Each structure stands twice: as structure tokens, then as C-alpha cells.
């Protein structure tokens, strides 16, 4: 045992500053380094005891929330993060109808305008390219709350934070990401990008007809991701693959109800990926490991057995709770505290 020169009390301000996210946008989880993740997760762990009671780090600061697509979890937890930090929130939950976007205002002007009223913006939008083009017009940091099929980094972050809290780190961690439509699985891909940076092993399971978007593949390859891919496999082969991992992540279906054709195609094909409680119990008996089931939610009954809700394998509702402290750490890092 020895006292070292860096012995000092822990400090939330120092952890937030060390993320080096102040004034920056959050688009892709491959934009962060391992060190930044370490500081972000440490800050989130320090904020976690306050995720229900709140504290006063961001008095007078305002989040502008623009959700051009439906959302419950992302909008509520991003807003709650700012509220729990002691700041305020201005929300437009249907800007395509209720804001000046409905009068033809460009996304660039919209972002520049909302920047005047807020210290940070969270935006969900169906078109990744449109937001990427408009982004330079914002004069405050912007969080992607889900853009197109490519990016949903705060979902990926909360998934990473859940894994970090469950396993204490990422060394040796193997994560299965399974969907009948990897072409639309922006939450799973965001999780994969973070896992790639942290050195975890990614096991993709999907269908050849719905491939991973090229933007995502390039980001994963650029990050040196350790990954394997399994396509068009049977349900029992899927269970065998899952048995080699610690977590199984289901990105769900992000297609809105007004596109029944695409939704029905997802629902029809996801049946081959169905996970039962019995299968998880059989894997545990064989390997001694409980595979944690993660889902970005909302879920559909054709994806997995809801009996898992009351088992040790359920992580999907716990993810939601962990989403608040990690979003608190993210917002405070991007805005900065004095
Ligand atoms: N996971 C997720 O993005 O959920 P919402 O669509 O409810 O925000």
C-alpha cells in the first residue's frame, strides 16, 4: 500500500471536463475515445444517486428538444436529465406540425433559431443527411436523439452504461445484436460503435436481405471493431450463437404504424429470432451464464417471451433507469458546469 501523488477527493466537475465534450455535438459513438468513455461513465456513476431526487448543477440552462419522430423514452429521459440537473426544458414534440417548420422553415434556420433560446439541443429526425447538412447552423451543442437509420448515440450510450454497471467494464465482453432488419437498427448500431471503441466483441445476427447500412459498417471498420456476423440462420442456431455471448440486444422495430407494409415485414421475419424464457434457462444450465436480454423498446410480442420480464435475464426496463444518469452526465459534459 502506498499513497500516490494523484490522491485527491473525487470531483464531478473534473470528470465532466475530462470527457472533452463541452461545446461539441454528439452524432456517432465512434467519435469518443476509451478515455472519454471512462470519464463519462465515472461522472454518470457519481450522478446516479441523484437520478430521482435531482441536484443543482445546471440552474438557468435550457435544453431545446425537437422530436420530428415519435418518442417516449428518449424524449422523457433527455428532458428529465436536464430537469434533474436543475435546468429547464423547451420541448416541441411534433415540430413538423406545430413549429415554424410547418410553415416551411428550413432545418438550418430552425436549429439556429432554437439555439437562441437554449444551451443545448436534442433532436430526433427521420433524415440523417438533412440533419448533418443543417447541423453547422446550430450555435449550441446538439445531441442526436435518433437520426435516420444510422445514428441513435444516446440509446447506445445508455446501453453501454447498463453493460458497464452490470459487468464493471468491457474486457472480454461479448454482445449479440440480433434483428430481422439490421438496415433500420440504429440503436443496435450505436451500441455496436461504442462497444467497438471499448474493445468488446460484437456478434451480429440478421438477414442478408436487410444489411447493415454502409455508413455504419465504415464507422465500425474504422474503429477496428472485433465482430462476427451470422445471416439467415435458424432459431436453434441463433440460440447456439447467443450462448457464446453475455448480452443479447434487440434493436426492435423503428417503423411507425403509418407504414404497415414495412412493419408487417419486420414482424413476419422477426419470428425466427424469437427468444423464450426456456431457451435462456437451457443456456444457463449448459454454460452457467445468464444472458442479459436488452431491447431499445418499444417491444412487440413476436420478438420475445414476456415471461422474461420477471426473470434475472430482463435488462430492458433497467436500461431505461440507467438512461437518466448517463444522459445527465452527457448533458452536463456538453454544456459544461461552472
Ligand atoms: N428507445 C427509444 O428510442 O425509444 P423511444 O422511441 O420511445 O424514444
Boltz pocket constraint, residues with backbone or C-beta under 6 A from the ligand:
constraints:
  - pocket:
      binder: B
      contacts: [[A, 70], [A, 71], [A, 72], [A, 73], [A, 74], [A, 75], [A, 145], [A, 146], [A, 155], [A, 187], [A, 296], [A, 297], [A, 298]]
      max_distance: 6.0
